[in-house]
Amino acid sequence: MLLSKLYKPNCLKTISNIRTITTTKCLKVEHEEIRIPVPWGHVAGQRLGPRDHRPILALAGWKDNIGTFLPLVEEISKHIGIICIEWPGLGHSTRFPPGFYYSYDAALTVLHQVLDHFKWNKISLMGHSLGSGTAFMYAALFPELVDFIVGLDTLIPLATNPKHFCDVRRTSLESFLELDKENAKGDPELYTYEEAQEAITNFTFNSISRDFTPHYLKRELIKSDKHPDKYYFRMDPRHDVRANTYSREVILEMAEQVKCPILNIKGTEFLYIEGKTMYNKVCDVLKKNNVPLQIENIPGSHHVHLTNTNACAPIIKDFIRKYDTEKRFSDKPN
């Protein structure tokens, strides 16, 4: 099923007070719903764990929301504070205005605005997919600010062969114009909960299997007022447009600039989404520059942090404990 068909516009119930905070409890970990003001609305997320130190910032993936992050974040946040955010047009975050599309560059802008909002002088990053690639790019642009990265599955932004650049960019622009027009049309397509589960499993190529879809759908579905037994999706359909990619040479130059320790956990079912050759070249640059690099292959899908949380969590805890220079990590769960 095409996402351009699945994610139709525009009947979102907006939050009028972006500073509204609610608190719930789940798995004995307190969740604080947060809204970070940005010029077009707000970036949504949750804050979990201790408040006495600067938290880790966790970045959700492409066409994803923090629901798939929460089982892992709940476990890690027993030891260190975490703020987990959703990109614009995903989960509960405000969509971009008409005429704008989503990309790595846009994600970098959002990340920089979040850092400015909290007035941090350092940032610790944990990201999945788009979130991981954005963290890597941010560490290249601001190596003095990033103290470590935990990258889940993909590590780097996607590379494009220069020979294909024009075709890829042309297709992206054409798709964007079509989807931008679609955004202004009609009522969204409706689904039963079971149909929504099947749609998520299909478009993630079973990376989120049916048993795990409730984690995703909790923040994604909105119940129809006219048809109480059916739902529509929040996601902005413009996320269907392929995020802008970079040449191999640019990504290797990014790797030259990264200085902070990196943990990369890869699911064995989707080992090299960024391309094995490109990934190995980046790792070679990091090792040449003596960047601490830990790579772990864990049984699981692209969403290995969701589907195999129990294997990922101890590795991440050990990494944070080792490289947390501010001694924020507590071995005694809060």
C-alpha positions in Angstrom: 0.0 0.0 0.0 1.4 3.4 -1.0 1.9 5.8 1.8 0.6 8.6 -0.4 -2.7 6.7 -0.3 -2.4 5.8 3.3 -1.5 9.1 4.8 -4.1 11.6 3.6 -4.5 15.1 4.9 -5.3 17.3 7.1 -8.1 16.9 9.7 -5.8 17.0 12.7 -7.0 18.0 16.1 -4.5 20.7 17.1 -3.3 21.5 20.6 -4.1 25.1 21.4 -1.7 25.4 24.3 1.7 24.2 23.3 2.9 24.4 26.9 0.3 22.0 28.2 1.9 19.2 30.2 0.3 16.0 31.3 1.9 13.2 33.3 1.1 9.5 33.1 2.7 6.4 34.4 3.7 3.3 32.4 5.9 0.4 33.4 6.7 2.4 36.6 8.4 5.2 34.6 6.9 8.7 34.7 6.2 10.2 31.3 5.8 14.0 31.0 4.3 15.0 27.7 6.1 18.1 26.4 5.6 20.7 23.6 8.7 22.7 22.5 7.7 26.0 20.8 9.0 26.4 17.2 8.0 29.1 14.6 5.4 26.8 12.8 3.9 25.3 16.0 5.5 22.8 18.4 7.8 19.8 18.5 6.1 17.1 20.6 7.8 14.5 22.8 8.0 13.1 26.3 10.5 13.5 29.1 11.3 10.5 31.2 13.6 9.8 34.2 15.6 12.0 36.5 15.5 15.8 36.3 18.6 16.7 38.1 21.0 16.6 35.1 20.9 17.3 31.4 19.0 14.5 29.7 19.8 12.5 26.6 17.9 13.7 23.5 16.3 10.8 21.6 15.4 11.3 18.0 12.7 9.2 16.4 13.0 7.8 12.9 11.6 8.6 9.4 7.8 8.1 9.2 8.0 7.1 12.9 7.0 8.4 16.3 8.3 8.0 19.8 5.9 5.1 20.5 8.4 2.7 19.0 11.1 4.2 21.1 9.4 4.1 24.5 10.0 0.5 25.5 13.8 1.1 25.2 13.7 4.7 26.6 11.6 3.6 29.6 14.4 1.1 30.6 17.3 3.5 30.0 15.5 6.4 31.8 15.5 4.4 35.0 19.2 5.5 35.1 19.5 8.8 33.3 17.0 11.4 32.1 15.8 11.3 28.4 13.8 13.6 26.3 12.3 11.8 23.2 11.0 14.0 20.3 9.0 13.5 17.1 9.9 15.2 13.9 7.4 17.7 12.4 4.4 16.1 10.8 4.9 12.9 12.8 3.2 11.8 16.0 2.0 14.9 17.9 4.4 17.4 16.3 3.0 20.2 14.2 3.3 19.8 10.4 5.4 22.1 8.3 3.3 24.8 6.5 2.2 24.2 2.9 5.1 24.6 0.5 7.8 23.0 2.7 9.1 19.5 2.6 10.9 17.2 5.1 14.6 16.4 4.8 17.8 15.8 6.7 18.5 19.5 6.4 15.1 20.3 7.9 15.7 17.8 10.7 19.1 19.5 11.5 17.2 22.8 11.8 14.7 21.3 14.2 17.5 19.7 16.3 19.3 23.0 16.6 16.1 24.8 17.7 15.5 22.2 20.4 19.1 22.7 21.7 18.6 26.4 21.7 15.2 26.1 23.5 16.8 24.1 26.4 20.0 26.3 26.5 22.2 23.2 26.7 26.0 23.7 26.1 26.4 20.1 25.3 24.1 17.4 23.8 24.0 13.6 24.1 22.1 12.0 21.2 20.3 8.7 20.6 18.6 8.3 17.3 16.9 5.7 15.1 17.1 5.8 11.3 16.5 9.4 10.3 17.2 10.4 13.9 20.6 8.5 13.9 21.6 10.1 10.5 20.7 13.5 11.8 22.7 13.0 15.0 25.7 12.0 12.9 25.4 15.1 10.8 25.0 17.3 13.8 28.1 15.9 15.4 30.0 16.7 12.1 28.7 20.3 12.1 29.1 20.9 15.8 31.7 18.4 17.1 32.3 20.6 20.2 28.7 20.2 21.3 28.0 16.4 20.9 29.5 14.3 23.7 28.3 10.9 22.4 25.9 9.2 19.9 23.9 6.1 20.2 22.8 5.2 16.6 20.1 2.5 16.2 20.3 0.5 13.0 21.4 3.1 10.4 24.2 5.4 11.4 24.7 7.8 8.6 22.5 9.7 6.1 21.8 8.0 2.8 24.3 8.5 0.0 23.5 9.1 -3.6 25.7 8.3 -6.5 26.4 11.7 -8.3 25.2 10.1 -11.5 21.8 9.6 -10.1 21.5 12.9 -8.2 19.5 14.8 -10.8 17.0 12.0 -11.3 16.5 11.5 -7.6 16.0 15.2 -6.9 13.7 15.7 -9.9 11.5 12.8 -8.7 11.4 14.2 -5.2 10.3 17.6 -6.4 7.6 16.2 -8.6 6.3 14.0 -5.8 6.4 16.9 -3.3 4.2 19.1 -5.5 1.6 16.4 -5.9 1.5 15.6 -2.2 1.5 19.2 -1.2 -1.7 19.6 -3.3 -3.2 16.4 -1.8 -2.7 17.9 1.7 -5.4 20.4 1.0 -8.0 18.0 -0.3 -10.9 16.1 1.3 -11.3 13.8 4.2 -8.7 11.3 5.2 -9.0 7.6 4.3 -10.4 5.6 7.2 -9.3 2.3 8.6 -10.4 -0.2 11.2 -7.7 -0.8 13.9 -6.9 -4.1 12.3 -6.5 -2.5 8.9 -4.2 0.1 10.3 -2.1 -2.6 11.9 -1.8 -4.4 8.6 -0.9 -1.1 6.8 2.0 -0.4 9.3 3.3 -3.9 9.0 3.3 -3.7 5.2 4.9 -0.3 4.8 7.7 -1.2 7.3 8.3 -4.5 5.4 7.4 -6.3 8.6 10.1 -4.4 10.6 7.2 -3.5 12.9 5.4 -6.9 13.1 1.7 -7.0 14.0 2.4 -7.7 17.7 4.4 -4.4 18.0 2.1 -2.1 16.0 0.2 -0.8 19.1 3.4 1.0 20.1 3.3 2.9 16.8 -0.4 3.4 16.5 -1.0 4.8 20.0 0.4 8.2 18.9 -0.5 7.9 15.2 -4.3 7.1 15.0 -7.1 9.6 15.4 -10.6 8.3 15.8 -13.1 9.5 13.2 -16.0 11.6 14.6 -18.3 10.4 11.8 -17.4 6.7 12.0 -16.5 5.8 15.6 -15.2 2.3 14.7 -12.6 3.7 12.3 -9.5 5.8 12.4 -7.3 8.0 10.3 -3.5 8.7 10.4 -1.8 11.8 11.7 1.3 11.5 9.5 1.9 14.3 7.0 1.8 12.6 3.5 4.7 14.8 2.4 6.9 12.5 4.4 6.5 10.2 1.4 9.0 12.4 -0.5 12.4 10.9 -0.3 14.6 12.8 2.1 17.4 14.7 0.4 20.6 12.6 0.2 24.3 13.5 -0.1 27.2 12.4 -2.2 29.6 9.8 -0.8 32.3 12.4 -0.7 30.2 14.7 1.5 29.4 11.9 3.9 33.0 10.9 4.2 33.9 14.5 4.9 31.3 14.5 7.7 33.0 11.5 9.1 36.3 13.3 9.2 34.7 16.0 11.4 33.0 13.7 14.0 35.0 13.4 17.3 32.6 11.9 19.8 32.2 8.3 20.9 29.6 6.3 18.9 27.6 3.2 19.6 25.9 1.7 16.5 23.4 -1.1 17.1 22.3 -2.8 13.9 19.4 -5.3 13.5 20.7 -8.4 11.6 17.6 -8.4 9.3 18.5 -4.9 7.9 22.2 -4.7 8.4 23.2 -2.1 5.8 20.4 0.2 4.8 23.0 2.9 4.2 25.0 0.5 1.9 27.7 -1.8 3.2 30.5 -0.3 1.2 29.6 3.3 2.3 29.1 2.2 5.9 32.5 0.5 6.0 34.3 3.5 4.5 32.8 5.8 7.2 33.8 3.4 9.9 37.4 3.3 8.5 37.5 7.1 8.7 36.3 7.1 12.2 38.8 4.5 13.3 41.6 6.3 11.5 40.8 9.4 13.5 40.7 7.4 16.8 37.0 8.0 17.3 35.7 5.5 19.8 33.4 3.3 17.8 31.4 0.3 19.1 29.3 -1.7 16.6 26.9 -4.4 17.8 24.8 -6.6 15.6 21.6 -7.7 17.4 19.0 -10.2 16.1 16.1 -8.1 15.0 14.6 -5.8 12.4 15.2 -2.2 11.4 13.3 -1.4 14.6 15.6 -3.7 16.7 15.3 -1.3 19.6 11.6 -2.1 19.7 11.6 -5.8 18.7 14.6 -6.8 20.9 14.7 -4.2 23.6 16.1 -6.6 26.2 19.2 -7.2 24.1 19.8 -3.5 23.2 19.3 -1.9 26.7 22.3 -3.4 28.5 24.6 -2.5 25.7 23.4 1.1 25.7 23.6 1.4 29.4 27.2 0.2 29.5 28.1 2.6 26.7 26.5 5.6 28.4 28.1 4.6 31.7 31.5 4.6 30.0 31.3 7.8 28.1 29.0 10.0 30.3 31.7 12.5 31.4 29.2 14.4 33.6 28.5 11.3 35.7 24.7 11.5 35.1 24.2 7.8 34.9 23.0 6.1 38.1 23.5 2.4 38.5 20.7 2.4 41.0 17.4 2.7 39.1 15.3 5.7 40.0 
